[in-house]
């Protein structure tokens, strides 16, 4: 097809041509996974309990949620989440489905979305697909955000502020307290927080930064994903009863997708039951992440900017990122390069993701490799 080879050649010249990684089980240290609580590597431990408790869970839902008769575990899962958050919840097939669906449903007349510049691609896609009216503010800059709100609040019936609680490429945290304070000044603000990388990792029960800061009741929509710390697949939105009804009726990915198998949803419920009691693992992960970040800063001479389990090591360009990743791979370490369009030009990096079952001794080769490379 004309033009395809030109696109691929251009990507290759820019060191941005991607391939699905072929990684074997013998490569022992995976620093690119989102398995933050190391539950994904322990699934065999829970197999017997899962089969005993959920032996009747079908392996296909056979229809969308609005049509399927096989929803016993979907309903039970949502009820369990409601018991944790104190608000209704709605299950989605993935974080991408959740964000595209929720943004689309909220795109109603006289609504403005005001989004952090570093929001996830799924949110950006939701805005574009729905034809939403939106503005973006510089990352975590609440002063600029407030100026936008002050200017636009009288022109729109609703202003939806959209942020991530932990940003997936930088590992830094949104100023949720300041955002809640701003929300309280304007009755037409809806606060939307994607907790994809905080769910399971933060808060006394692992419900995210919103729980850690005691702000669950102040946030209108919380998105959680199940393919990261929860070692499963799918996602959910926590919101008011009114917004849940809106999503059921207007979120197109929810309406028009076959629901995930009940067995998968039952597994998600089991994993969250484990997560709730894993505070010791969360503390270990936080301590390890701090030490890892400090050591990277000593090597680079620059702050990582991270205060979480996601820790970037900026490389300056895609070629350096590929070289570091290749050297890591030679030494049995999976640390994949991040390049455009995931990050802006000059933001190329190795994105290290840590797990609760790791220890600093395992990670020493990372520091040795980075120290030994003259990039």
N, C-alpha and C positions, 0 to 999 in steps of 0.2 A: 504494500500500500504506500503510495507516494507520501513522503514526509516523515514516515516512521523511522527510517534508518537515519535521517538527519537528526531527529530528536535524540535517538539513542547514542549517536556519535558525539553529539554535543554534551550529553550527560557524562559520557566516558572521558572526554577531554577535561571536563571540570571535576573529575574524580567524584562524581555523584551517581554513577550507574550502580543501581542496587541489585542484589541477588538474595534469594532466600538462603540463609546460612545452612550449610550442611555440617551439623555439629554432632559428634558422637558422644555416647555416654562416658567414654574414657576420659574426656576432657572435664576435669573435676571441679573447677572453680568457675561458676557462672555469675558474673557481675553485671549481666544485662537483663536478668529476669526481674519481674515485679513480684516475686514470691517473698514478700517482705517479712512475713512471720515464719517462713520455711515450712509452711503447712503443705505446700505442693510436693515437697520431697518426702513427706511423711504419710502420703495418702494410704499406703498399705496398712498402716496402724489402725485405720478407722474402717477398713473394708468390712470386717465382721460385724461391727456395731451398725454400720449402714444397712447391711443386708438383713440383719435381725429386725431393725426398726422400720425399714421402708421396703420390705420385700414385695409389697403390692404396687409399688410406684411404676407406672408404664414407661417404656422407653420412647414413646412418641405421644405428643398431644393431639396430633392428627388434624388440628385446625387452629385458627386464631383464638385468642382469649374470648372474643365475643361470640364464638361458635362452639368451642370445644366443650365436651362433657367431662373431660379428664382434668379437672381443676382442683381436686382435693388439696394437693400440695401447694399449688400456687396460692390458694386462699389461706392455707395454714402459714405459709411463708410470710405473706403480707400481714397477717394477724400477729405473727411473732415480731416483725419489725415494728408494728404499731405499739406493742408492749414495751419495746426498748426505747423508742423515740417519743412516745406519747402523742403521735400524730399518725394519720393514715399513710399508707405506702402503696405504691403500684410497681409491680415487677415488669421489667423490660428485657429484651433479648440480649442487649449489650449496652455498654456505655455510649457507643455511637448512636444506637437506636434511641436511647433515653434522651440524649442532648438534642438530636435532630427533632425528635417527637415533641419534647417539651417546648423548645423554642418555637416550633411551628404552631403549636396549640396556643401559645401566649401571644402570637402575632395577630392581635385583634386591632380594630381601628383605634387610632389615637394612642398608640403604644410606641415608646422609644426604648430601645435597648442601649445601655451604656456599658461597654465591655472593656475589661483590662486588655491591653494590647497583646498579652501573651496567652490568652485563652486558647484552649485546645481546638484543633482543626474541626472536631465534630460540632462544636458550637458555632464556629465560623460557617461551616457547611449548612447548619440549621438556619442561620440568619439568611444566607444566600438563597437556599431552596425556598424558604417561605417568603422571600421578598421583604424582609423586615426592615424597618427604619432603624439604623443604629449608628452610634458614634463609639470611638475607642479612646481610652485615656492611657497615658504613659504608665508603664507597669508599676503597680502599687502606689501610684501618686494620688493620694486622696484629696490633696489640694486642687489639682486639676479636675478631678472627678467632681468635686463640690461646685466648681465654677460652671461645669457643664450642667449640673442639676439645677443650679440657681437660674441659669439662662433659659433652660428648657421646661422647667416644672410647670409653668403656667400655660405652655403650649400643648402639652400632652396630658391625657387622662391618667396614663400609667407610665412609669419609668422603671424598667427592669434593669437592675445593676447585676452584671454577671461576672463572677470571678471563680478561680479555683482556690481551694484552701491551701494545697501544696502544689506548686507548679512543677509540671512533669519533667522539664528540661533543666531547671535551675535549682530545684529543691528548696526554694524559699517559700515563705508563708504569707498569705494575704492578711492585711490588717483588719481582721474581721470586727474587732471591737469598734474601730473608727467607722467602719461601714455601717454597723448597727446604729451607732450614734447619729450618723447622717440620715439613715432611714427614719429614725424617730423624729427628725425635723420636718419630714415631708410625708404626708399621709398617702401620697400616690406612688411611693416607692415600693417595689417588690424586689427582695434580695434573693438572688439565685446563686447557690454555692455548689460547685462540683468538687466533691470530696474523694474523687477516684483514688488518689495516692495517699490519702489520710485515713480512709476507712480501714479499720483493723489495726492501724499503727498508732493512732493518737487517741487520747481520752481514756478514762479509767475502765471503760468497757469496749474500747476500740471503735467507738462510733464517729471518731474524727475530731478535727480541730473545733468544730462547733460544740462538741461535748466537752472537750478539754477546757474550753473557755466559758462554758455554761451558757451558750448562746443558741441552743437548739430552738427554743421557743421564739427567738427573734428573727430567725431565718425562714423565709417563706417556702423556698424549695431547696432541698438538699438532694444531690445526686450521689449515689454510692455505686461502685462497680464491684463485681464479684470475681473477676478474673485475675486479680492482683493478690492482695493479702489473703483473700478468702479462698484461694485455690479452687475456683470453680469457673462458671461462666454466667453471664447475664449482668443485670444492673437493676437499680430501683430508684424511684423518686419518693421522697418523703415531703408531704405538703398538707394543706388543709383539705377537708372533705370537698369543698367547692372546687378547688383546683384539681383534685383527683378526678372528680366527675368531668371536668373540662378535658383532662387528658384522655380519659376513656372514650370520650366522644370526638375528640379533635386531633389527637396525636396519631398521625398517619402510620408511623412505623409500628405502633401498638395495634392499630386496627387491622392493618393489612399484612402482618407477619404471622406465620404459624408460630404458636407459642413454643417456648423451649420444652423439652420433655419433662414430665413430672419427676422422673428420676433425677434429673439434673437440679431441679428446684429443691428437691428433698436433700440432695447433697449440699447445696448452698446453705440450707437451714442448719444442717449438722455442723458445717464449718463455722458458721457464725456462733453457734452455741459454744464451740471450742474457743473462738476468738474472744468472746466476752470474758473468759477466765484467764486470759494470757497476759496479764499485766506485767508479770516478771519478764516475759519475752519482750514486751514493748520497752521496758526500762533497759534491758540488755542492748537492744537495737539502738536506742538513743545514745547510750554510752559509747558503743562501737562507732556509730556514725560521727560523733564528735571527735573521737581520736583519729579516725580515718581522715576527716576533713582537715584537722590540724596538721597532719603529716603531709597532705597534699599542698597545703599552704606553705609549709616549710620548704618544699621542693620548688614550687613555682614562684614563691615570693609574693604571691597575690592572694587575696581572700577568695575562697570558693563561692561565697554568698549563700551557702546552704546551711540550714539548721535542721536538716532532716536526713533520712536514709538515702536520698537521691543527691549525689555529689558530682558536680561537673568538673572536668579538667579541660580548660580551654586550650586549643591547639593552634589557633590563629588561622588555619586553613584546612581544607579537606585532605590535602596530601599528607600533612602531619598526622591528622586523625587516623588515616588509613595505615600509616607506618606504625603508629603506636599500637593500634588494634592487631596488626600482623605480628608484631613482636610479642604481644601478650599471648596471642594464639599459639605461637611457637613454644611458649612456656606453659601451655595447658590452662590458660586463663581466657575466658570469654568476656571481652569488654568491647562492645561494638561502637563504631564511629557514628556520630550524629552530624548530619550535613544539611545543607539547604535541600528542600524548603522547610524542613522541620525547625531549623534555627536560621536566623538571618545571616547574611555574609559577614564573616569575621567572628561569628559565634560558634564555629565548628568546634567539636569537643568529643571527648570520651565521657559518656554518662555512666557513672558507677552507681549500681543499685545494690544495696546491702541487704542481707537476710539475718534474722535473729539468731540462727544457729551457727553463724560464722564467728570467727575469733580473729584477733589482730595477728596472731602467728600465721594463720593461713594467708593473710593479706600482705605479708612482708615482701614477697616477690614483686608485687605491684610497685612498691616504692623503689625497689632495687632497679626495676626496668626503667621507670621514669627518670630516676637519677642518672642512669647510664646512657640515656639517649640525648644526643646533642641536636636538639631541634630548635 
